[in-house]
């Protein structure tokens, strides 16, 4: 019976999450009916555009790849009780760092050297950017939500200035861009699929993050810090170091997403990189309740929603922003359901404690077994 109570809280949480998804779907259906669209037809075409064919499924997976990495930028600090939303800034600077590194490296280097250097440069840029937000929290008491958001705007300004100024390729007239990283330095596809290798980076990063946070002493210390910061300090845990390392890992994931976008899709840094992938990662993290493994299916679902935008335009004359409306509704409903998640967990704990007390009382009231005397003793 104790095993049943062990799974009761996760089951209740999952039920609330599925209920929130259902509520968001109903609200979006009402919105569709209000604008004159047929909800059931729209949902059917959304599935077709997301997973109805091999091409659609691979498009959804390609869109999900950066979302897995940017979601970790919010999910990892959340284990310490932090709310980091500067994912987009880390992604932009990660992509810019990758493009700038390609320009700085001497010509003629092997792609086996250049490509890892570009990805590493992107990850380092994102790590430094988000770690600075953690530093401001620990050393200056600045709220990480505000600082990471303001750092995004600073990062965006730096990105646009360098792309349209010192790093601009003179041949990019209509769309200011940096010099291309070169076809030889582009990421390839997953064997047998029309999806770039960034998908594997996202999957591996989520699995490593899960192992780190759930099965290591570092992750245990992070969870203790997130549960009770004062108790963690009293216990002597290195809270500042935990915050800085976790923020660096989070920013590194988002920066890697930017580098992957440059080396797998865009080929150079330009304004099209500013596509809201970092902000979408925040939504993915909250829907997945900041669980690294849950990020994978949620990111695929969100990638499918993004991929269905085109078919909604063609068949239902809906703007591409219609899928953003659905994501916005989903985000608000998920946030609103957090209250019920906490209440459900408390209710499960009370029921488990009541059951344990009743079981103990029954064992105490039960008569002691009478030992039979052996024939030898008689």
C-alpha positions as CSV (number, residue, x, y, z in Angstrom):
1,X,0.0,0.0,0.0
2,X,2.9,2.4,0.7
3,X,3.9,2.0,-3.0
4,X,0.5,3.2,-4.0
5,X,0.9,6.4,-2.0
6,X,4.3,6.9,-3.5
7,X,2.7,7.2,-7.0
8,X,-0.5,9.0,-5.8
9,X,1.0,12.5,-5.9
10,X,2.5,12.2,-9.4
11,X,-0.7,10.7,-10.6
12,X,-2.7,13.6,-9.2
13,X,-0.3,16.1,-10.7
14,X,-0.6,14.4,-14.1
15,X,-4.4,14.5,-13.9
16,X,-4.4,18.2,-13.2
17,X,-2.0,18.9,-16.0
18,X,-4.1,16.9,-18.4
19,X,-7.2,18.8,-17.1
20,X,-5.5,22.1,-17.7
21,X,-4.6,21.0,-21.3
22,X,-8.3,20.1,-21.8
23,X,-9.5,23.5,-20.4
24,X,-7.0,25.4,-22.7
25,X,-8.2,23.4,-25.7
26,X,-11.9,24.2,-24.9
27,X,-11.0,27.9,-24.5
28,X,-9.1,27.9,-27.8
29,X,-12.1,26.2,-29.4
30,X,-14.3,29.1,-28.1
31,X,-11.9,31.6,-29.6
32,X,-12.0,29.8,-33.0
33,X,-15.8,29.8,-33.0
34,X,-15.8,33.5,-32.1
35,X,-13.6,34.3,-35.2
36,X,-15.8,32.2,-37.5
37,X,-13.7,29.0,-37.7
38,X,-14.9,25.4,-37.2
39,X,-13.0,24.2,-34.1
40,X,-13.1,20.5,-34.9
41,X,-11.9,21.0,-38.4
42,X,-9.1,23.3,-37.1
43,X,-7.9,20.7,-34.5
44,X,-8.0,18.0,-37.2
45,X,-5.9,20.1,-39.5
46,X,-3.5,21.0,-36.7
47,X,-2.8,17.3,-36.1
48,X,-2.4,16.8,-39.8
49,X,0.1,19.7,-40.1
50,X,2.0,18.5,-37.0
51,X,2.1,14.7,-37.2
52,X,-0.2,13.6,-40.2
53,X,2.7,12.6,-42.4
54,X,6.4,11.7,-42.2
55,X,7.3,15.2,-43.5
56,X,5.1,16.9,-41.0
57,X,6.4,14.8,-38.1
58,X,10.0,15.6,-39.0
59,X,9.2,19.3,-39.3
60,X,7.7,19.1,-35.8
61,X,10.9,17.4,-34.5
62,X,13.1,20.0,-36.1
63,X,11.1,22.7,-34.4
64,X,11.2,20.9,-31.1
65,X,15.0,20.6,-31.0
66,X,15.8,24.2,-29.9
67,X,12.8,24.2,-27.6
68,X,14.3,21.4,-25.6
69,X,17.5,23.4,-25.0
70,X,15.9,26.7,-24.3
71,X,13.4,25.1,-21.9
72,X,16.3,23.8,-19.8
73,X,17.4,27.5,-19.4
74,X,14.3,27.9,-17.2
75,X,13.9,24.3,-15.8
76,X,17.4,24.0,-14.3
77,X,17.3,27.2,-12.2
78,X,13.7,26.4,-11.2
79,X,15.1,23.5,-9.1
80,X,16.7,26.1,-6.9
81,X,13.5,28.1,-6.7
82,X,14.6,30.6,-9.3
83,X,12.5,31.9,-12.2
84,X,14.8,32.7,-15.1
85,X,13.2,34.1,-18.3
86,X,16.2,35.4,-20.2
87,X,16.3,32.4,-22.5
88,X,16.0,34.5,-25.7
89,X,18.9,36.7,-24.8
90,X,21.2,33.7,-24.2
91,X,20.0,32.1,-27.5
92,X,20.7,35.3,-29.5
93,X,24.2,35.8,-28.0
94,X,25.0,32.1,-28.5
95,X,24.2,32.4,-32.2
96,X,26.1,35.6,-32.5
97,X,29.1,34.0,-30.7
98,X,29.1,31.1,-33.1
99,X,29.0,33.3,-36.2
100,X,31.7,35.6,-34.8
101,X,33.9,32.6,-34.0
102,X,33.5,31.4,-37.6
103,X,34.7,34.8,-38.8
104,X,37.7,34.8,-36.3
105,X,39.0,31.3,-37.1
106,X,41.6,31.1,-39.9
107,X,40.5,29.7,-43.2
108,X,41.3,26.2,-44.1
109,X,40.6,24.6,-40.8
110,X,38.9,21.2,-40.8
111,X,35.2,21.3,-40.1
112,X,35.8,18.7,-37.4
113,X,37.6,21.5,-35.5
114,X,35.5,24.5,-36.6
115,X,32.0,23.1,-35.9
116,X,32.8,22.0,-32.3
117,X,34.4,25.4,-31.7
118,X,31.3,27.2,-33.0
119,X,29.0,25.2,-30.7
120,X,31.3,25.6,-27.7
121,X,31.5,29.4,-28.3
122,X,27.7,29.6,-28.4
123,X,27.3,27.6,-25.2
124,X,29.9,29.6,-23.4
125,X,28.3,32.9,-24.4
126,X,24.9,31.8,-23.1
127,X,26.5,30.4,-19.9
128,X,28.2,33.7,-19.1
129,X,25.0,35.7,-19.8
130,X,22.7,33.8,-17.5
131,X,25.4,33.2,-14.9
132,X,25.6,37.0,-14.6
133,X,21.9,37.0,-13.7
134,X,22.7,34.5,-10.9
135,X,25.6,36.6,-9.8
136,X,23.4,39.7,-9.5
137,X,21.0,37.7,-7.3
138,X,23.6,36.4,-5.0
139,X,25.9,39.4,-4.7
140,X,23.5,42.3,-5.2
141,X,20.1,40.9,-4.2
142,X,18.7,41.6,-7.7
143,X,15.7,39.4,-8.5
144,X,16.7,37.0,-11.2
145,X,13.4,37.2,-13.1
146,X,13.8,41.0,-13.6
147,X,17.6,40.9,-14.2
148,X,17.3,38.0,-16.8
149,X,14.5,39.9,-18.6
150,X,16.5,43.1,-18.7
151,X,19.6,41.2,-19.8
152,X,17.5,39.9,-22.8
153,X,16.9,43.4,-24.0
154,X,20.6,44.3,-23.6
155,X,21.5,41.1,-25.4
156,X,19.1,41.9,-28.2
157,X,20.6,45.4,-28.6
158,X,24.1,43.9,-28.7
159,X,23.0,41.4,-31.3
160,X,21.4,43.8,-33.6
161,X,24.2,46.4,-33.3
162,X,27.0,43.8,-34.2
163,X,25.0,42.1,-36.9
164,X,24.0,45.4,-38.6
165,X,27.4,47.0,-37.9
166,X,30.9,45.7,-37.2
167,X,30.2,42.1,-38.1
168,X,27.9,42.7,-41.1
169,X,28.7,41.1,-44.4
170,X,28.7,43.9,-47.0
171,X,27.0,41.7,-49.5
172,X,23.9,41.3,-47.3
173,X,21.9,44.2,-48.5
174,X,18.2,43.6,-47.8
175,X,18.8,41.5,-44.7
176,X,21.9,42.5,-42.7
177,X,23.8,39.4,-41.7
178,X,27.2,38.3,-40.6
179,X,29.5,36.5,-42.9
180,X,28.3,32.9,-43.4
181,X,29.9,30.1,-41.4
182,X,30.4,28.1,-44.6
183,X,28.6,25.0,-45.9
184,X,31.4,22.7,-44.7
185,X,30.8,23.9,-41.1
186,X,27.0,23.3,-41.1
187,X,25.4,20.6,-39.0
188,X,24.2,17.5,-40.8
189,X,21.0,15.6,-40.4
190,X,20.1,12.7,-38.2
191,X,20.8,9.5,-40.3
192,X,17.7,8.4,-42.1
193,X,15.7,11.6,-41.2
194,X,15.3,15.1,-42.5
195,X,16.0,16.5,-39.1
196,X,19.2,18.2,-38.1
197,X,21.5,16.9,-35.4
198,X,20.3,19.6,-33.0
199,X,17.5,17.2,-32.1
200,X,20.1,14.8,-30.6
201,X,21.7,17.6,-28.7
202,X,18.4,18.5,-27.2
203,X,17.6,14.9,-26.2
204,X,21.0,14.3,-24.7
205,X,20.9,17.6,-22.8
206,X,17.5,16.7,-21.3
207,X,18.7,13.2,-20.2
208,X,22.0,14.6,-18.7
209,X,20.0,17.3,-16.9
210,X,17.7,14.7,-15.5
211,X,20.5,12.5,-14.2
212,X,22.3,15.6,-12.8
213,X,19.3,16.9,-10.9
214,X,17.7,13.7,-9.8
215,X,20.6,11.2,-9.2
216,X,23.6,13.2,-8.0
217,X,24.7,15.0,-4.8
218,X,24.7,18.2,-6.8
219,X,21.1,17.8,-7.8
220,X,20.1,16.9,-4.2
221,X,21.8,20.0,-2.9
222,X,20.0,22.1,-5.6
223,X,16.7,20.6,-4.6
224,X,17.4,21.3,-0.9
225,X,18.2,24.9,-1.8
226,X,15.1,25.3,-3.8
227,X,13.0,23.8,-1.0
228,X,14.3,26.0,1.8
229,X,17.0,28.5,1.1
230,X,17.6,29.4,4.8
231,X,17.9,25.8,5.8
232,X,20.4,25.2,3.0
233,X,22.6,28.0,4.2
234,X,22.3,26.8,7.8
235,X,23.4,23.3,6.6
236,X,26.5,24.9,5.1
237,X,25.6,24.2,1.5
238,X,27.5,26.3,-1.1
239,X,24.4,28.2,-2.2
240,X,26.2,30.8,-4.3
241,X,28.2,28.2,-6.1
242,X,25.1,26.1,-6.8
243,X,23.3,29.1,-8.2
244,X,26.2,30.2,-10.5
245,X,26.9,26.7,-11.8
246,X,23.2,26.0,-12.4
247,X,22.6,29.3,-14.1
248,X,25.7,28.7,-16.3
249,X,24.5,25.3,-17.3
250,X,21.0,26.7,-18.1
251,X,22.5,29.6,-20.1
252,X,24.8,27.2,-21.9
253,X,21.9,25.1,-23.1
254,X,20.1,28.2,-24.5
255,X,23.4,29.4,-26.0
256,X,23.9,26.0,-27.6
257,X,20.4,26.3,-29.1
258,X,21.4,29.6,-30.8
259,X,24.6,28.0,-32.1
260,X,22.6,25.1,-33.5
261,X,20.2,27.4,-35.2
262,X,23.1,29.2,-36.9
263,X,25.0,26.0,-38.0
264,X,21.9,24.0,-38.9
265,X,19.4,26.4,-40.4
266,X,20.4,30.0,-40.9
267,X,24.1,29.8,-41.9
268,X,24.8,33.2,-40.5
269,X,23.6,35.5,-37.7
270,X,20.7,37.8,-38.7
271,X,17.4,39.1,-37.4
272,X,15.6,35.9,-38.3
273,X,17.2,34.3,-35.4
274,X,15.0,36.5,-33.2
275,X,12.0,34.2,-33.6
276,X,10.8,33.8,-30.0
277,X,12.4,30.3,-29.5
278,X,13.7,31.4,-26.1
279,X,10.3,32.6,-24.9
280,X,8.6,29.4,-26.2
281,X,11.1,27.5,-24.1
282,X,9.8,29.2,-21.0
283,X,6.3,27.9,-21.9
284,X,7.7,24.4,-22.5
285,X,9.4,24.4,-19.1
286,X,6.3,25.4,-17.2
287,X,4.1,22.9,-19.0
288,X,6.6,20.2,-18.2
289,X,6.7,21.4,-14.6
290,X,10.5,22.0,-15.0
291,X,11.1,18.2,-15.3
292,X,14.0,17.6,-17.7
293,X,12.5,14.4,-19.2
294,X,9.0,15.8,-19.4
295,X,10.5,18.6,-21.5
296,X,11.0,16.2,-24.4
297,X,7.3,15.3,-25.2
298,X,6.1,18.8,-24.3
299,X,8.7,20.3,-26.7
300,X,7.6,17.9,-29.5
301,X,4.0,18.9,-28.8
302,X,4.9,22.6,-29.0
303,X,6.9,22.0,-32.2
304,X,3.9,20.4,-33.7
305,X,1.7,23.3,-32.8
306,X,4.2,25.6,-34.5
307,X,4.4,23.4,-37.6
308,X,0.6,23.5,-37.9
309,X,0.5,27.3,-38.4
310,X,0.9,27.1,-42.1
311,X,-1.9,24.7,-42.8
312,X,-4.2,26.9,-40.7
313,X,-3.4,29.8,-42.9
314,X,-4.1,27.9,-46.1
315,X,-7.2,26.0,-45.2
316,X,-8.9,28.3,-42.6
317,X,-7.6,31.7,-43.5
318,X,-6.4,32.1,-40.0
319,X,-3.3,34.3,-39.2
320,X,-0.1,32.5,-38.2
321,X,-0.6,34.2,-34.8
322,X,-3.5,31.8,-34.1
323,X,-1.1,29.2,-32.8
324,X,0.4,31.8,-30.5
325,X,-3.1,32.5,-29.1
326,X,-3.3,28.7,-28.3
327,X,0.1,28.7,-26.6
328,X,-0.8,31.9,-24.6
329,X,-4.0,30.3,-23.4
330,X,-2.2,27.1,-22.5
331,X,0.4,29.1,-20.5
332,X,-2.1,31.0,-18.5
333,X,-4.2,27.9,-17.7
334,X,-1.1,26.0,-16.7
335,X,0.0,28.8,-14.3
336,X,-3.5,29.0,-12.9
337,X,-3.5,25.2,-12.3
338,X,-0.4,25.4,-10.1
339,X,-2.6,26.3,-7.1
340,X,-4.6,23.0,-7.5
341,X,-1.3,21.0,-7.9
342,X,-0.2,22.2,-4.5
343,X,-3.5,21.4,-2.9
344,X,-3.6,18.0,-4.5
345,X,-0.1,17.2,-3.2
346,X,-1.1,18.4,0.3
347,X,-4.3,16.3,0.2
348,X,-2.3,13.2,-0.8
349,X,0.1,13.8,2.0
350,X,-2.7,14.1,4.6
351,X,-4.4,10.9,3.3
352,X,-1.1,9.0,3.4
353,X,-0.4,10.2,7.0
354,X,-4.0,9.3,8.0
355,X,-3.6,5.8,6.5
356,X,-0.2,5.3,8.2
357,X,-1.7,6.4,11.6
358,X,-4.6,4.0,11.2
359,X,-2.3,1.2,10.2
360,X,-0.1,1.8,13.2
361,X,-3.2,1.9,15.5
362,X,-4.5,-1.4,14.2
363,X,-1.1,-3.1,14.7
364,X,-0.9,-1.7,18.3
365,X,-4.5,-2.9,19.1
366,X,-4.0,-6.4,17.7
367,X,-3.5,-9.1,20.4
368,X,0.0,-10.4,20.7
369,X,0.5,-13.9,19.3
370,X,0.5,-16.7,22.0
371,X,3.5,-18.9,21.9
372,X,2.8,-22.6,22.1
373,X,4.8,-24.5,24.6
374,X,6.8,-27.3,23.2
375,X,6.5,-30.9,24.4
376,X,10.1,-30.8,25.6
377,X,9.4,-28.0,28.0
378,X,6.4,-29.9,29.4
